[in-house]
Amino acid sequence: MPIAVDIDVMLAKRKMSVGELADRVGITPANLAVLKNGRAKAVRFATLAALCEVLKCQPGDLLRWEAEDSVDG
């Protein structure tokens, strides 16, 4: 997927656990893991805003676009 999720980076910078972040954001640790591992198909803006508020960051600190390798043929 061309969207990469960098929640791990922000968790490390903030010295915060996944469980603590999930509690403070108000989502389950399992749902946070799905998002963190890049398996989510979507994220609600309310959830993104809560993540940014708790982690004191911008959406671009958590999500980035990566070009996919394409093979022309």
Helices and strands as residue ranges (DSSP letters): E 3-5, H 7-14, H 18-25, H 29-36, H 45-55, H 59-62, E 63-65
